[in-house]
Every structure is written in C-alpha cells, then in structure tokens.
Amino acid sequence: MKDFRRLLVWEKAHRLTLACYAATARFPREKLYGLTSQVRRCSALIAANLAEGCGKDSDGELGRFVQISAGSARELEYHLLLAKDLGFLVTPNYEELDKRVLEVQRMLASLARRLGRSPGKKARSEPAIANC
C-alpha cells in the first residue's frame, strides 16, 4: 500500500480539481447538472483513482488505476475545451486549466511507463478499439 499524498502527480491533480471547482462556480446556474457536474466529476476522478490505486496490492493494479486517471484527464481536456467554445470559460482561464491538464497527462504517462503500463498498451483480455 502506497501513500497517494506522496505522489507529485496526485498533488497536481488535486490542485487541478480545486481550480476546476473554482472555474465552474462561474458557469451559468442552468449548467449545474450538465457541464459543471461533468468538469467537476472527471477532474476529481483523476486524483481519486490515483488514491484508490495506491491502496491496491501491486504495481500492476496501481498501473490500471493510473490508466483510468489518464482517461479522466482526457475527458476533462475535452470538457474544458467545450466550456471555452460555449463561452463559459474565457480564453486565459481555459489556457491555464488546459496547461495544467496536459502537465498531469504527461505525469500520468510517465508513471504508467514506470509501472510497465504505458497508456497505449492494452492488457491481453482487453479488446482493441479501432480508429481510437
């Protein structure tokens, strides 16, 4: 069992989540159960899955949760772009959040490689997805 708080990527993901909550507080009220919820959910899942993975018994299991976190980071990347294109995030705020998401994505990819689970590497039992 590992202490997730000691992972720099977890710390960055946690701070990103706090920034996403602050940014979405300014979204229109009618978007509370739509885009606001999605941004908050997927940003929080990045750090939450790292924490859960650290509680597992092996590096292989942790690696699986790192991959799940990476998927949530990609989802967040899209939701932030959508929020900008819909006019809910001004460009400077979007650019800062996007920069932070990309940093977390790079850190997750590095951690996955160290754990032997590169983001593009599929386990044998997982079907490949064409054109993805």
N, C-alpha and C positions, 0 to 999 in steps of 0.2 A: 504494500500500500504506500502510495506517494502522497506528499502534501501538495495539493494543487496550488496553494498560495505561493509556493516557491518557484513556480513556472512563470517566467517573464511573459510568455505568450498569454497565460491566463490573466495576468495583471493588465496587459494591454487590452485584452478582450473585455475585461470588467470595466475599464475606463471608457472603452468604446460604447459599451452598453449604457453607462451613465450619460454619455454625450448624446446618444440616440434618444434616451428618455427626455433630456432637456430640449433637443431639437423638435421632437414630436409634440411637446407641450404646446407649441405654437401652431400646430396643424389645426385646420378647421374642426370644430366640435363634431360635425356630422361624419368625420372620418375616424372617430374614436374606435369604432368596431370594425373598421376596414384597414386602411393603410397604416394608421397609427399603431394598431394592435399587431400587425404583421411585422413592422420595423422593430417594435419592442420585443416581440416574441423571438424572432430569428437572431437579434443581437444578443439577447440573454442566453439563447441556446448555445452559442459559441463557447462561452465561459462555463455554462452548466455541464455541457458534455465533456469538457476537459476535466472538470471536477469529478464527474462520475467515472470517467476513465481512470483517473488516478486512484480510485477506490477498488479497482479490479486487481486480480492476482498476477497478471502477466503483462509484459510489454506488448504482446500481440493484441490483447484485449484493449489496452490503452490506445494502441495504434488504430484500432477500429473506431474508437470514440474521437480520436483526432480527425479521422476522415469525416465523421459525421459533423464535427465542428467546422471543417473546411466547407462542407456543403451548405451549412447555415451561413457561413461568411459569404459564399457566392450568392445565396438568396438575398442577404442583406444588401450586397452590392447592387443587385437589380432593384430592390425596393427603394433604395436611396436615389437611384437614377430616375425611377418613376416619379418619386416625390418632387425631384427637381423639375422634371419635364411637365408636371402638373402645376408647377408654381408654388408648391408648399415649402420648398427649400430654396433660398436664394443661392446663387452660384458659389459665392465664397464659403458658405456653410457646407454646401454639398461637397465642394472640393476638399475641404478639411476632413469631413467624415469619410469620403472616398479614399483619401490618402491613408487614413488610419485603418480602414478595412483592408486595403491592399497590403499594408505592413503586417497585419495579423495573418492574412492569407499566406504571405511569404514565410512567416514564422511557423505556421502550421505545416506547410510543405516541408520545411527543414526538419521539424520534429518528426513528421511521418517518415522521412527518409532515414533518420537516425534509428527509428523503431523498426525499420525494414518494411514499411508500408507506404510506398510512395503514392501520392494522390491518384495517379493513373493506373496503379496496379490493383487488379481485382483478385479476390480470393477465388479458388477453383470452383467453388459452389455457386458463385455469383454469375448470372448471365451477363454477357457483354451487351451494351446498348449501342446500336448502330447510329452513326452520324451525331454523336453527342460530344 
